[in-house]
Amino acid sequence: MATKLKKSKLYSLKTKIAAIVVILIAGLVCCGSLLYIVDVRYVSGMSYSSYYETDTFNFQYSQLVRDVVNVELVFKSKENIKAGNALNEERLIYNFALDNSLGEYRIVNVLAGSMEVTFADSEDQAYYEERYSAYREQTIQDQLYEYEYAVEELERYTDFYYCLISTRTKDEISNCDAKTISDLTINTYLDGVYTKGTSIYDTKYYYTYTDDGQLVNYFYYDNYLDSVTRILLNNGYTLYCGVDDNLEDGEGVFALQYQSFENRKANAPKAVLTAAVCAVIIAAGLIYIVIVAGKTSKNSEVTLLGVDYIFNDLGLVLLAAAAYISLNAAAVMVNNIYYVSTEWIGTLKVLTCMLFMIDLIILINYLTSISRQIKSRRLLSNTIIGTIIRWIASFFRGSNIRIWIVLCLALFGFINCVLTFVACKSESAVPIAILIVFDMAGVFFTARALNSIKKIMIAVKETSEGNFDKKVNPDEISPSLKNFAIDVSNMQNGMKQAVGRAIKGEKMKTELITNVSHDLKTPLTSIITYVDLLKREELHNERAENYVAILDEKTNRLKTLIEDLVEASKASSGNLAVTKSRLNLKDLIDQALGEFEERIEESQLEFKVNAPEDVFIYADGRHMWRIAENLITNALKYAMPNTRVFIDAYKTETEGIFLVKNVSASPIEDVDLKSLTERFVQGDSSRKTEGAGLGLSIAQSLSEIQGGRLEITADGDVFKATVKMPLYIEN
């Protein structure tokens, strides 16, 4: 028992949901670990053995070297920048011409101190004279921004040391002496010719990093400034620079980046292991979900979901598209993590994890759908390719007409294309004439086929209306539709024979009932006569008198049954005479209730009549009396005791309505209402009440032979019998 319970829990909905939750949590942790590993690859670098080998350190160190040279030897001060003294005018003019795609030019009077620029093209010259001053001012603003930023960076990097020494005056500009810097583990010496030291200077790019080593942005080295080596050489300075050796316990920016590197390097293997464990959990969870998908127990039927009706190959394409889009989006976001401000890094990582989770959900959905379809053996059939193959195969299966149509259309289209191509290439009118004749022949045969379809449709319509003699002559039908016409003709013959047999059988059944009923009447009459004689005798035996009373009751009931059977047979076969006249439904109801007054009082039922006005119908009074009698008798037999029976009489524009409503003693919801008007059918399935189940059948047949109808409906346990007869129309 314990084993069975354990197995059933494996297939329970709660277990499946729990497994999906575990998969998603493992996926989230795995994605976070992978992002951490990728982060390590760029910032601390799993391939780097030391922080000093990373791009973070080398680019930041190179930027600080350039900042020192620019601030002290080029920019010097804000006033010097605003005066334009920090500009290299020749380089600035070159950049202006390059940026605006201007033509050739030359510079004169450089040595005299007043620079003149002459462009070969007069329009370029005019453009230069109009825009260059604004371009120059913008460059000065850029230099002011770079100066301020460089000063801030040099102040922020407290563990970066530098010393500028003039080769002519031996003056120093520094935050540390040259001897101390030379003794540092990481140092650089530059004099405009040589670059020496443990850290090689790189001037290609400018980079900006956060304190923990995250790359925020980068921009290309400004062309309006000379290189560091040229600036040092031209100004006669040497530069000593280096980084504090005590980065493990320091509080400077390099120290923070160093500590971050060491921390990430130590945790990277743990992140890899975590990602691997989570990947195993995801794989195991997916295997479990695939095994139990669509089942509530090991041997239960497979339950398909709405998603399972999507074509599998289409689902695979959508899965691949989602994976491709999300992977590209994730790659873009991961790459941009290092080029955005710090506050956006977390947002991009969250978005990347969300993309991964969405892909994981799509994967779970697709794999479980494939699992359910494999179990239900519809994997290949539920594909676009499979559907196309089945569609093509359907033309060659079951009916020759489809084969003919497909082959004829394909052949006609092919020949038409060939003739059209030949007609276009030929200079003669003969191919055109052949094409016209061929198309006209196609129109002729198509019209003939359509005419054949029309004849077949007319025959089918006549057959649906009961006329089986409207035959289709196969000789007048197109060859492609001849088999179809023969099938229709055979169907007409089969239906005609079936209807004939049904009519003959019904007639024989009616005759049998009539004959048997007639044969039963003679002995039954004798029995009734002798019972009457016995009733008149003084038997002086109480038991014998009871037996005679029972015989009297049962023989009268049998007589009524035989009469009802004969009447039902005659009514259903239409053998009853119908004499229609003007008849008032209100009077009919009053007479019927008067006739049944004694039985109504004994039945514990209250009859309520709603007939506010006279309703004159055109019907046979004798037959209508029998209908009313049967409906009231039906209510007396099957209505719930101590309830009310409602009888309504009213009229519409064309019909008089006779309605009897009562609450059924037995539940109606278990009864087929349509079957109540069939012979020998009772609403009470236990058949404990009197009657043979002929009352409603006789009422329906009598209604129909008078041109009316009987409708049986129910509202809860309220039984409704509605007789609708044509209204009497004065001539």
Secondary structure, DSSP 8 states (H G I E B T S, - for coil): -HHHHHHHHHTSHHHHHHHHHHHHHHHHHHHHHHHHHHHHHHTT-TT-SSGGGSHHHHHHHHHHHHHHHIIIIII-SHHHHHTTTT--HHHHHHHHHHHTT---EEEE-TTTT--EEEESSHHHHHHHHHHHHHHHHHHHHHHHHHHHHHHHHHHH-TTEEEEEEETTT--EEESS-HHHHHTSSEEEEE-SS-EEESS----SEEEEE-TTS-EEEEEE--TTS--HHHHHHHHTEEEEEEE-S--SS--SHHHHHHHHHHHHHHHHHHHHHHHHHHHHHHHHHHHHHHHHTT-SSTTS-----GGGGS-HHHHHHHHHHHHHHHHHHHHHHHHHGGGS-HHHHHHHHHHHHHHHHHHHHHHHHHHHHHHHHHHTT-TTTSSHHHHHHHHHHHTTSS-HHHHHHHHHHHHHHHHHHHHHHHHHH-SSSHHHHHHHHHHHHHHHHHHHHHHHHHHHHHHHHHHHTT-TT----GGGS-GGGHHHHHHHHHHHHHHHHHHHHHHHHHHHHHHHHHHHHHHHHHHHHHHHHHHHHHHHS----HHHHHHHHHHHHHHHHHHHHHHHHHHHHHHHHT-S----EEEEHHHHHHHHHHHTHHHHHHTT-EEEEE--S--EEEE-HHHHHHHHHHHHHHHHHHB-TT-EEEEEEEE-SSEEEEEEEEEBSS-STTS-GGGGGSTT--SSTT--SSS-S-HHHHHHHHHHHTT-EEEEEEETTEEEEEEEEEB----
